[in-house]
Amino acid sequence: MWQLDYPLLLLLLPLPWFGYRYLPEYREARSAVRVPFFNAMSRAVGQAPSQAGIRNNRWQLALNLLVWALLLLAVARPVYVEKPIERQQPVRDLMLAIDLSQSMETTDFTDARGQKINRLAAVKEVVHGFIDKRKDDRLGLVVFGSGAYPQAPLTLDHASLSLLLDDTGIGMAGPNTAIGDAIGLSLKLLDQAHEQEKVLILLTDGNDTSSAITPDHAAEMAAAKGVVIHTIGIGDPKASGEAKVNLQGLQDISKATGGQFFRAEDRQALDQVYNTLDTLTPHQVKTLSHQPKRDLFWWPLGTAMVLLALYHLGALLRPRLSMARQRQEA
């Protein structure tokens, strides 16, 4: 469809008519020889003198009005509005922090076929399904053991994120557990995002033993930045040392940031946890729309210029054609 960007300018269309109707004719003073018997001479040769001005030239008057209308139409800027181009922009950034400590090698989970698998393999299967459901969210991945490391920045390229998740292995970040450092690194990566809603999902099967920053302090920092942390504990609270999961500590982290704590003892429970998280953080996208416009002002402008050029060309050739006709008749 086409439209005018400045349609109110068309209200100026009657302006030439008011000028023609109410303004006096323009007359240019020139030196001339006055001949008292000019009318008699005109009658003798059978020609009547024409009067100057466009009031007696209907064609020129019509041309002027048409050119005025075309120029006004060009100034009103006609445009052709094309189909809208829509782009969906995510309104949430979601970071995943996954424990790769040595205790994740424990084979106390089962896969979909009922075979025993280690904790990390079960986590990967469930997280892959979670990633597939978050098509419109920017997702990032942090892995932690003795230290915390960024495995994938916040991205909409979920295929690459899944490949990077597959590349993670037990112990690649060290044998210990640094929950506080994982939260701190996730906050640093989320600081680079521009969306208001920021969520961190932290999964661990141990307790913090090697962080430079305590989990409680990291949770306070997250709360101050408005980052919600959901925590998932999958370890054994009755174990000793590094393998003992600190369920109370995870509860305190989630509570301090307005998140929720989940306990997952098997793969089915873990799957249910991520389904619940998908409900807690529903898809939200912001749709940006833009309609491209193509300018059409050059059509009326070009038409006006062509009409003026043809008229003046005809006015230039008319006397020469008249003289040639007279010579042929003579």
N, C-alpha and C positions, 0 to 999 in steps of 0.2 A: 504494500500500500504506500501511497505517497501522501505527504502532508506539507503544510507551510509552517516554518518555524516562527515567522512573524506575520501572522494573518491580519493583524490590525492595520498594517500598512496599506491594505487594500481599501481602507476607508478614504484614502487620498485620491481614489479614482476620479471622483467628480471635480477635482480641483481645476483641471484645464477648462471644463465647461463654465465654471464660475468666472475664470479669467476671460474667457471668450465672450461671456455674456455681459460682464459689468466693467471690464477694463477698456479704456479707449484704445483705438487702433494706434499702432506705432507708425509714425511717419518720419521719414528722414529728409531733412532739408538739403536740397541740392541746387547748385547754380544751373540755370536754364535760360534758354532764349524764348521769350514769350512771342507767339505768333497770333495776331488777332484773327486771322482767317483760317486757323488750323482746322476748325470743324468743317468749313467749306471744302478744304483740301481733302479731308477724309472722305466726305461724301462723294467727291469727284472721282477718287480712286476706288470707291466702293469698299473701304475698310473702316471699321470702328475701333478707336483706341481702347485698349483694355485697361482696367483699373488695377493698381497694385494691391497686394495683400491677399491673405488666404481666405478672406470672407467670400471671395468670388471664385475660389479654386477649391471645389468640393473634394477633389481627389487628394490634394495636399492636406486639407483639413482632416480627412479620414485617416490618412497616413500618420499624421502627427498624433491623433488620438490613439491609434493602434500601437504606435511606438511607445507612447507614454504608458499604456496598459502593460506592454511587454516588459518595459524597464521596471515598472513597479512590481510586477510579478517576480522578476529576477531578484529585486531587493528583498522581497518577502521570503526569499530563500526556500524554494520548493526542494524537498528531499524525498528520496525513496527509502522507506524504513524496511529493512530486511528482517528476517525471522530472528527472534531473540536468541542470543548465545548464553546458555546457562552453565555456571560452574558451581559445584558444591564444595564448600570449604568446611573442614571439620571444626568443631567448637570445643573439642576436648583433646588433651594430650595425656596419654596413658603410658606409664613406664612400668616395665616388669623387672623385678630384681629376683634372681634365682640363685639359690645356694648350690655351689659346686664342691663343697668340702668333701673330705674323704668318707664321711658317714653316709653320703648320698649313694654309696655303692651297696648299701644293705639291700638284700633281695627279699623284701617283705611286702611287695606289691604284685599284683597280677595284671596281665594284659587282657584284651578283649576275648582271647581264646582260652583264658584261664591259666596260662603259663606264668611261672614266677619270673619277675623282672626286678631290676633295681629301682630305687626311688627316682633317680634322674630320668630313666627311660619312661617311667609312668608320667612324670611331670611333663616331659616333652610331648607325649601323645595328647595329654589334656590341653596343654598350652597351644599346640597347633590348632586344635578345634576352636579354642578361644580366639586366636588370631583371625581365623577364617570368618568369625562372626563380627569382627570389628572393622569392617571394610571402610568405614568413613572416618575412623579415628587415626590419629598419628600415634604410632606405637614405637617404643624404644626398649632396649634390653640391656640390663646391667647384670653381670655375673660377679659373684664374690666367693672368696674362700678366706685365705689369710689376708687378702686385700680385695678391693673392689675395682672392677675394670669395665669400661663401656664396651659392650659387644656390638651394639647397633644404636645409632642416634635416632631421635624421633623421626619417623618416616611414614609415608603412605605406601611405600613399596613393601607390601607385606610378604611378597614372594622372597625377596632378598632377606627379610627378617627371619622367615622360616628356615632358610638355608643357614643363616648365621646361628640360629638356635640349634640346628642339627650338628653344627661344628663344635658345639660345647662338649666338654668332657669332664669327667670327675677328676678333681685334683688339679686341673689346669690353672686355677686361681690360687692354689695352695691348699694345704690340708686343714687349716683352721677355719674359724667363722668370724667374719667382720661385719656384723649387722649394722652397727653405727656408721661405718665407712660406706656401706652400700646405700644407706639412706642419704648420707651427705653427698655422694657422687650423683645420685638420682636427682637431688634438689638442684645441683649445679647444672645438670643437663636440662631440667625443666625450666630453669631460669632463662634459658635461651629461647623458650617458646613464648608466643604472644597470646595464646588463648587463656581465658580466665579460669576455666575448669581444668585442674591438673590432679591426676590420680596416680598413686604408686601402689602396686601390688607386690608385696614382699613375701617370698616363700623360703622357709628354712626348716631344717630338721635338727638344729643344734642351738647352742647358746653363744652369746658374744664372748670371744676370748682374745681377739687380737685387734680391735678397733682403736684408732687414734682418738675417736670421739665416741662418747658413750651413747647407746641407743636412746636413752631418755633425753639427752641434750639434742640429739638429731631430731627426735620427735617434736621437741619444742620449736626448733628451727622450722620444721615443716609446717607446724600449726601457724607460726608467724607469717609464713609465705602463702598460706591458704591451700597447701597441698594436703589432700586426703590420702591417708595410708591405710590400705586393707592388708592385714597380716594373715598368713596361713602357716600353721604349724603341722608338720607331718612326721616329726620324730617321736622318740620314746621318752616320755617324761620320767620314767623310772630308771633310765640308763645312767651311767656315771661319766663324769668328765666331759669331754668334747661332744659326745654323742647325745647328751641329755638336752632335750629341747626345753627352752625357757618359755613355757606357755604364759606365765603371768607377765613376763616382760613383753611378749608380743601383744597381749591384751592391753597393756599400758600404752604401748605405741599407738595402736589403733584408736584407743579411747581419747588420747591426747589430741589427735588430728581429726576426730569426727568420723573415723572409719569403723570397720567391723573386723572382728577376729574370727577365724575359722579353724576348726580342728579337723584334719583329714587323716584318717587311719588306714584307708585303702584307696585303690584307684577309683572306685565308684563314688566314695565320699569326696575325693578330690575333684572328680568330674562335676559333682553336684555343687561344690564350692564355686567353680568357675561359671556354672550356669547361674548361680545366685548373683555373682559379681556382674554378669552380663545384664541382669535385671536391675541391679543397683546403679549401674552406669549405662543407661539406655543410649541408643544411637541418637545423636543430635548433630545436625548439619545446618550450615547457613548457606542458602542458595544465593549466589550472585548472578545477576542477569544484566546483559548488555545488548542493546539493539543497534547494530551498525547502520549508519546512514550514508547514502550516496547523494551528493549534491547534484541537483538538476537545474541550477540557476542559469547555466550556460546555454540551455535550450532557448528560453525566451530572450536572453541577451543576444545570442547569435542570430535569432530570427529578426530581431529589431535591427541589428547591424546590416544584415543582408537586405532587408526591405529598404533601408536608407540608401545603401549602395546602389541598388537597382533603380531607385527613384532618381538619384542624382545622375546616374549613368544615362537614364532615359532623357533627363533634362539637358544633358550635354549633347546627346546625339540628335535630339529633335530638330534644332535649327539646321544642322547639316543635312538631315534627310529632307527637310522642307526646301532648302536651296537646291538640292539635287533634283527634286521633283519639278521645281520651277524650270530648271534648265532643260529637262526632258520635254516639258510642255512647250517651251520656246523653240 
